Amino acid sequence: ELLPTTRITAVFRSLAWFTYERLLGSLLLLTVVLACALTPMQTDTWWQLRAGHDMWASGRVLLTDLYSHTAYGSFWPNHEWLAEVIYYAAYRVGGLPLVTLLAAALISGGWALVWRLTQGPSRVAFAWTASALIPACLWWEPRPHAFSLLLLPASVYLLVRDRLTWLPLVFLVWANCHGGVLLGLVVLAAGLAARTLQAPSTWTRTSVVFGGCLLAATATPLGLSFWT
């Protein structure tokens, strides 16, 4: 006799969890995923897949131009090498569909964090976020910058949630995936500066975190030449 009641209670609990705010967030993310899935490949996506293939085959980071005629053999500041390897690994496992799915996961993950950071009434947050999707969707191709579209809001999320110890690790991965990490350093400096102004006693911690992120951004095959 208790089993039907238990099931009914579980159903009501499930319905109570799926609030209006979560419905709006789900619709928002569904839109992002579908738009990413329908975004065509860019021309340089093929070049990056080939670079990932060559690095996978040789076992070393490619820092020499092997693909152009006039600059063949010259230095190539390949700051996206890790993203190229990851994309090629996805291509090797599941072909172009998995490459597209990987990019969609990165980009939708970034927008999920943006939605988590919104404040105020759900309808207002949804309207503002949805309006931002219109210009943003022009850049949702499977390219290394998709990592920046995830890691920039991830950095802001960690700043807001006071989880600063994770930031150097984020910047280490970011610096090896895409040059957008430089924008992340600007946002990080602004966020840490604001935090220090609000609580001057935290300046030691914020300085150590920012220094760690700078060192992490230098820990790439490019070394100090990354900054030039």
C-alpha positions in Angstrom: 0.0 0.0 0.0 2.9 2.3 0.7 4.6 1.7 -2.7 2.1 3.8 -4.8 2.3 6.7 -2.3 6.1 6.6 -2.4 6.1 6.7 -6.2 3.7 9.6 -6.2 5.9 11.5 -3.7 8.9 10.9 -5.9 7.1 12.2 -8.9 6.1 15.4 -7.1 9.6 15.8 -5.9 10.9 15.5 -9.4 8.3 18.1 -10.6 9.2 20.4 -7.8 12.9 20.3 -8.8 12.1 21.3 -12.4 11.3 24.9 -11.6 10.5 27.7 -14.1 14.1 28.9 -13.8 15.5 25.5 -14.7 13.1 25.3 -17.6 14.4 28.6 -19.0 18.0 27.5 -18.5 17.3 24.2 -20.3 15.7 26.0 -23.2 18.7 28.3 -23.4 21.2 25.5 -23.4 19.2 23.5 -25.9 19.3 26.4 -28.3 23.1 26.7 -27.9 23.6 22.9 -28.5 21.4 22.9 -31.6 23.0 26.0 -33.0 26.5 24.6 -32.5 25.5 21.3 -34.1 24.3 23.2 -37.2 27.3 25.5 -37.5 29.4 24.6 -40.6 33.1 23.9 -40.4 35.5 26.7 -40.9 38.2 26.4 -43.5 41.0 26.5 -41.0 39.4 23.7 -39.0 40.9 21.3 -41.6 44.3 22.8 -41.1 44.1 22.4 -37.3 42.9 18.8 -37.7 45.9 18.1 -39.9 48.3 19.8 -37.4 46.8 17.6 -34.7 47.3 14.5 -36.9 51.0 15.4 -37.5 51.6 16.0 -33.8 49.8 12.8 -32.9 52.0 10.9 -35.4 55.3 12.5 -34.5 54.8 12.8 -30.7 56.1 16.3 -30.6 54.6 19.8 -30.6 54.7 21.4 -34.1 56.4 24.8 -34.0 57.6 24.9 -37.6 55.4 25.9 -40.6 55.0 22.8 -42.8 51.9 23.9 -44.7 52.6 27.1 -46.6 54.8 27.6 -49.6 56.4 31.0 -49.0 57.0 30.5 -45.2 57.8 26.8 -45.2 60.2 25.9 -42.4 59.8 29.2 -40.5 58.9 29.5 -36.8 55.2 28.9 -36.1 54.0 30.2 -32.7 51.5 27.4 -32.3 49.7 28.5 -29.2 46.7 26.2 -30.0 48.6 22.9 -30.1 46.7 21.2 -27.3 43.4 22.1 -28.8 44.5 20.8 -32.2 45.6 17.5 -30.6 42.3 17.2 -28.6 40.2 17.9 -31.7 42.2 15.3 -33.8 41.7 12.7 -31.0 37.9 13.4 -31.2 38.1 13.1 -35.0 40.0 9.8 -34.7 37.4 8.3 -32.4 34.2 9.6 -33.8 34.9 11.5 -37.0 33.5 15.0 -37.7 30.3 14.4 -35.7 32.3 13.9 -32.5 34.4 17.0 -33.4 31.2 19.0 -33.6 29.9 17.5 -30.4 33.1 18.4 -28.6 32.9 22.0 -29.7 29.2 22.1 -28.7 30.0 20.7 -25.3 32.7 23.4 -24.7 30.5 26.3 -25.9 27.3 25.1 -24.1 29.4 24.5 -20.9 30.5 28.1 -21.1 26.9 29.4 -21.5 25.8 27.2 -18.6 28.2 28.9 -16.4 27.0 32.3 -17.7 23.5 31.3 -16.8 24.6 30.2 -13.3 26.2 33.7 -12.8 23.0 35.6 -13.7 21.1 37.3 -10.9 17.6 38.9 -10.6 14.3 37.6 -12.0 14.6 34.6 -14.2 12.7 36.2 -17.1 14.9 39.2 -17.2 18.1 37.1 -17.0 16.7 34.9 -19.8 15.9 37.9 -22.0 19.4 39.4 -21.6 21.2 36.1 -22.1 19.1 35.1 -25.1 19.8 38.5 -26.8 23.5 37.9 -26.3 23.2 34.5 -28.1 22.3 36.2 -31.4 25.7 37.9 -32.1 27.6 35.2 -30.3 26.4 32.3 -32.4 28.4 33.6 -35.4 31.5 32.2 -33.7 30.5 28.7 -32.7 32.5 26.7 -35.1 34.7 23.7 -34.1 37.9 25.7 -33.6 40.3 26.2 -30.7 38.6 29.4 -29.6 35.8 27.2 -28.3 38.1 26.5 -25.3 38.2 30.2 -24.6 34.4 30.4 -24.8 34.4 27.9 -21.9 37.4 28.9 -19.9 36.6 32.7 -19.8 33.3 32.2 -18.0 34.9 29.4 -15.9 37.5 31.9 -14.7 34.8 34.4 -13.8 32.8 31.7 -12.0 35.8 30.7 -9.9 36.4 34.3 -9.1 32.8 34.9 -8.0 32.7 31.7 -6.0 36.1 32.4 -4.3 37.7 29.2 -5.6 40.9 30.9 -6.6 43.2 27.9 -6.1 41.8 26.4 -9.3 42.6 29.4 -11.5 46.3 28.5 -12.2 45.3 25.1 -13.5 42.6 26.7 -15.7 45.2 29.1 -17.1 47.7 26.3 -17.7 45.2 24.4 -19.9 43.9 27.6 -21.5 47.4 28.9 -22.5 48.1 25.6 -24.4 44.7 25.6 -26.1 44.1 29.2 -27.3 45.6 32.7 -27.2 42.4 34.1 -25.7 44.1 33.4 -22.4 45.5 36.9 -22.6 41.9 38.3 -22.3 41.5 36.0 -19.4 44.5 37.6 -17.7 42.9 41.0 -18.1 39.6 39.8 -16.6 41.5 38.1 -13.8 43.5 41.2 -13.0 40.3 43.3 -12.8 38.5 40.7 -10.7 41.4 40.3 -8.2 42.0 44.0 -8.0 38.3 44.6 -7.1 38.5 41.8 -4.5 41.6 43.4 -3.0 40.0 46.8 -2.8 37.0 45.3 -1.0 39.2 43.3 1.4 42.8 44.7 1.5 43.9 41.8 3.8 43.6 39.4 0.9 46.2 41.1 -1.2 48.8 38.3 -0.5 46.5 35.6 -1.6 45.4 37.4 -4.7 49.0 38.3 -5.7 50.0 34.7 -5.3 47.1 33.5 -7.5 47.8 36.1 -10.2 51.5 35.2 -10.2 50.6 31.5 -10.5 48.3 32.3 -13.4 51.1 34.2 -15.1 53.5 31.3 -14.6 50.9 28.9 -15.9 50.4 31.0 -19.1 54.2 30.8 -19.6 54.3 27.0 -19.2 53.8 26.2 -22.9 56.2 24.9 -25.6 56.6 28.6 -26.6 58.1 29.5 -23.2 58.7 33.2 -22.8 58.1 33.8 -26.5 54.5 33.2 -25.8 54.3 36.9 -24.6 55.6 38.2 -27.8 
